[in-house]
Amino acid sequence: MTETKCGLVAVVGAPNAGKSTLVNALVGQKVAIVSPKAQTTRTRLLGVAMQDAAQILLVDTPGIFEPKRRLDRAMVQAAWSGAEGADLLMLVVDGKGGVGEKVTRIVEALKDRPEPKYLVLNKVDIADKAKLLVHAERLNALMPFAETWFVSAETGDGLPQLKNALAAGMPAGPWHYPEDQVSDASERAMAAEVTREQLYLQLHAELPYASAIETEAFKERQDGSVEIHQQIMVERPTQRAIVLGKGGTRIREIGARARAELAVLLDRPVHLYLHVKVRPGWDEDREVFRDLGLDWVE
């Protein structure tokens, strides 16, 4: 009988390195929301990837950056706490963006960690190939990595080899999740994330980080479909107007796209009801932090 393996891989890096896209690609389906906006991931999320007899538990963490607000501090704390107890640390670096101050600060913070560390230079499909080697040499000079990988989470380049290496690095032990489970996120939490992703994708810079999604109700209907009621919290009336759009066109489009994606993720019809509420100071509310899965940080 083949010996099973199971281990935890903490995926860390600066904002916009492509961590969530990489986790989704390794898992084989979407478990983390993705947008071009930095700091899209707010909380620790677990993706479950299978490779032969190995179960690889990938912790997708928020990007590590210089925190300014309480919400920022909570996100950075979630990133570092997501790396606790890992069997392997994987630093993901934007191969096109290169090695900036944010990346070097993370490397400094990782230096004394005892876990094996992999360097993954992502976005090789759009990066300058000659500069990639320079980035790899510079980072390995700061801290020798056990392995260095050049991949594209977008195109899949290098991912099969990386996944095999991660599987090989997992300790022997029983699987923690059923073979067909891809994430530890509840359906309720995933529903809120899908709607938040649509806000980011459709509003771009118009609504930076001034919004949060609260799933108020998630109930099964007798016909097998699911009914979801969500509240989109914003800080000012002007932001509410942006989310609603002229004559409600924007909120309808956000709802339609989120509903379509949720129907695929949940594998059943979805009835999604969105409501936009002005809630000044929501990012200083303990209850909201709890609902977001973040610790209250003084």
N, C-alpha and C positions, 0 to 999 in steps of 0.2 A: 504493500500500500504506500502511495506517495505521501511523504510528510508535508503537512500543511505549514504555511508560514504566514505571519501577520505582523505588521508593524506600522508605526506612525511616522509620516513624513511632514515636517512643518515647511510650508511654502512661504518664504518671506521675501521682502524686497521693497523698493521705493514705489510710490504711486505710479500707475500706468506702465509697469514693467510687463504686464500681460499675465499676471499670476492666475486670475480667474479663467482666462481663455485656455491657459495651459492645463489647469485642473480639469476643466470640461473635456479637453482633448484626451487626456490620459484616462479619464473615467469612461469616455466613449459616448457621453451624452451630457446635456446641459444640467449642471447642478448649481452653478454660480452665475449671477447676472453679470453682464458685460456691457460697458459703454465706453466711448472715447474719453469720458470725463474721469479725471484722476479721483482717487478715493471713492470709487463706486462701492467697493466692499466695505461694509461698516462693522460687521461682526465676524467672529470665527465661524467657518462653515466646513463641514467634513464631507469630502467626496470619496467614494469607495471604488477603487480600481482593482480589477482582477487580472492576474497574469499567471497562467498555468496554475500551480498550487499555492500561489502567493496572493494574499489580500493586502493591498496597499492603501492605507488610510491617509488621504491627503488633506491636510488642514490648510484651507485657503484663508489667509489672514488679511486684515486691512493693510494697506500700504503704510510703511513706517515713514513718518515725516515729522517736521517740527510742529508740535501742537500749539495752538493759540487759544482755542475755546475749550470749554469743558467737554463738549462732544468730541473734539479732536483728541483730547487727552484720553478719553475712554476708548476711542478707536485704537490708539497706539498701544494702550495697555492690553486691549484684546489681542493685538498682533503678537505682543511678546508672550502673553499667557498662553496663546495658541501654540507657541513653540515649546512650552514646558513638557517634559517627559517624552520628547520625540526620539525616535531611534535614528533619525537622519534629518539634517537640515538642508534645505535646498534654497539657495539664494538665486532668485530670478532677476536678471538685469536686462534692461532694454538695450539690445545690441546696437540699435540705431542711435539712441540717445547717448550711450557711452557711460563713462565713469565720472559722475559728478560728485558734489559734496554729500548729497543725500546717500549715495551708494557707499562712499568711503566711511561715513559715520556708522552705517549698518555693519560693515565689515569689522570696524573697530569693536563694536558691541558684541560681535560673534566670536571674536578671537579666543576668548577664554572658555567658550562652551566646549564640553567634552565630546559632543556627538560628532560623527563623521559629517563632513560638509561637502555638498556638491555645488559647483558653480554652473548655472544654466544661463547662457547668453541667448536670449530670445529675439525673435523678429529678424532672423538671418536672411529672410527673403527680401527685406527692404534695407538691410544694413550694408555699409561699405565693408567688403570682405577683408581687405587689408587691415582696416581699423579693428575688426573683431579680434584678430590675433593680438594686437597691441593692448586692447581692453583686457583680454584674458591674462596676458603676461603681467600687466599692472596689478590686477586684482590678486593674482597668485603670489605676487611679490609682497603684497600687504598681508596676506594670510594664505598659506598653502592649502589648497582644496584637495580632497581625496580624488575627485574627478571633475573634469571640465567638459561641458556639453554645449554644442552649438545647435540650436533647434529653431523651428518656427511653429508655434502653437497654431498659427493661422492655416498654414499649408500642410502641416504634419511632418515636415522634414525633420529627421533625427529622432522623432518621438518613439518609434518602436524600439530603437536601441536604448534610449533613456529608460523606457518602461521596463525593459529586460534587466537593466542595471539596478533599478529601484527594487524590483522583485528579488534579485539576487542578494540585495542588502538587507532584506527583512529577516528578523529572527524567527526561528521555528516556534510554532504555537498554533492554537486553534483560531479559526476565523471569528471575528467579533460580530459580523453581520451576515445575514443570508446572502447567498451568491447573487441573487437578483436585486439586492438593495443597493442604490447608488449614492444615497446621502442620508445624513442623520437629521436633516431639516424636516419639520412637520409640514403637512400640506398647507396648513394655515399660514405658516411662516413663508413658505415658498410662494403662496398667492400674493402676499404683501411685497415680496421681492420682485416678482414679475411686473406688478403695477409700477413699482419704483423705477424699474429699468425703463419702462415706457416713458415715464416722466423725463428721465435723463435723455433718452434718445430723441424725444420729440421737442423738448424745450431747450436743450443745449445750454447755452450760457445765460438764458433768460431767468432761470431759477436755480442758482448755484447749489447751495446746500441748505436752502431754507425750507425744506419739505421733509415730511416723514409719512409713512403709511401705517395706519392702524386697522387691522382686520377686526371689525366689530362683531360679525356673525359669519359662521361657516357651518352650513347645515345641509344634510342630505335630504333630497326630496324623494317622495315615494316612487317616482318614475326612474330613479337611479341617477338623476342629475344632481348637481350641487349648486346651492345658492350662497353667494358670497357678498357681504356688505362691507365696504371699506371706506375709511375716512382719510382724505388727504389733508394733512395739517400744514398750513403755511403761516408765516408770521405777520403778513400785512395784507390789507384789502387789495392793493395793487397786484400782489402775487396771486391772489385768488382769481382776479380778472384774467391774468395770463394763463392760468391752468384751465379756466373755463373756455377761453377763446371767444371770438365773436359769435354771439348767438348759441354758445355752448358747443361749437364745432370741435374745439381742441379736446375737451373732456370726453366727447363721444368717440373721437379717434383713439385716444388713450385707452378707453374702455374696450373698444372693439378689438384692438391689437392684443391687449392683455388677455381678454376673454378667449381669443383664438389660441394663444399660446398655452393658456391654462387648460383648455380642452384637450390639447395634445399631451401635456405633462400629466394630467390627472386621468386621462383616457376615459373621459365621459363629458356629456354636455355641461356647460357652465353658464350660470346666470349671475352676472357681475353688476353690482350697483355701487357707483362711486359718488361720494359726497365731499365737497371741498369746504373745509372749515378754517377760519382765521383764528389762530391760537397763539397770540404773542408769547414769546419766551418758552415755547415747547421744548427747546433744547436746553432748558434749565429745570426740567420737570423730572423728578425721580421716577414717576410712574411710566413716562414715555421711555426713559432709559431701560427700565425693566422689560417693557414690551419689545424694545429693539434688541434685547439680549445683551445689553451692555451693563457693566458695573458702574455704579455712581462713583466718580472720581473727584475728590476735593481739590 
